[in-house]
């Protein structure tokens, strides 16, 4: 893919980096928060931020000139990695590029950043070091603008096909899981819950569907996506999946599994609970279950 028209040249970026350095601000190893107002007005240097986690966030208030963000996660292997970026709903004031093979490629334009649920993903050719370049948009006044986003690095996804894709295409599965995939899902998923489908809604614009679940039992969840309703006392929560999966409301109890991305649950394996119990008990009798699961 060629560099986008209007994007800054990488040579110019490297020359400007010579005068820059690690950008001070409110930071830890995963996230950074800073302001362009604190920069030296006459300097043309590109400031740098280094983040060393597989997920986190960045908030750049009053964007000015440019900011280079280097993601250097502590990955033990060089497996193919997919980087996903989710701009905040009020993303303004900058565009995001990725450095690749000596060129800068547009990932998120300022206009795209304001779209709800918009997530951009791309393959990282060097998983241990991914460089993003944020270029501030020209502005005539000093009104408040904030370019903020969340990021995640997904490894071992076997991502193929288009370089840029929606988050759903990375993780969601439409086909039923086989027995081994199901047994592994209860061991490694971010959430495992037993429940029934309350409602299914579809978002054709963003190519997503949402399954609203009435939860009977939470076996595991990474964050508090499934919560108890104060009024009814019922546990419930939303799960997202691809629109192309054509999910429909069905009766009975299911075991919902999947992973969380950017604070949202994405559907993985979801067998009927009675089918799961049959598969798990048979595997345990053979000593083939990869982990223990609470049956009661």
Buried (B, 14 or more C-beta within 10 A) or exposed (E): EEBBEEBBEBEEBEEBBEEBEEBEBEBEEBBBBBBBEEBEEEEEBBBBBBBEBBBBBBBBBBBBBBBBBBBBBEBEEEEBBBBBBBBBEEBBBBBBBBBBEEBBBBBBBBEBBBBEBBBBBBBBEEBBBBBBBBBBEEEEEEEEBBBBBBBBBBBEBEBEEEBBBBBBBBBBBEEEBEBEBBBBBBBEBBBBBBBBBBEBEEEEEBBBBBBBBBBEBBBEBEEEBBEEEEEEEEBBBBBBBBBEBEBEEEEEBBBBBBBBBBEBBBBBBBBBBEBBBEBBEEBBEEEEBEEEBEEE
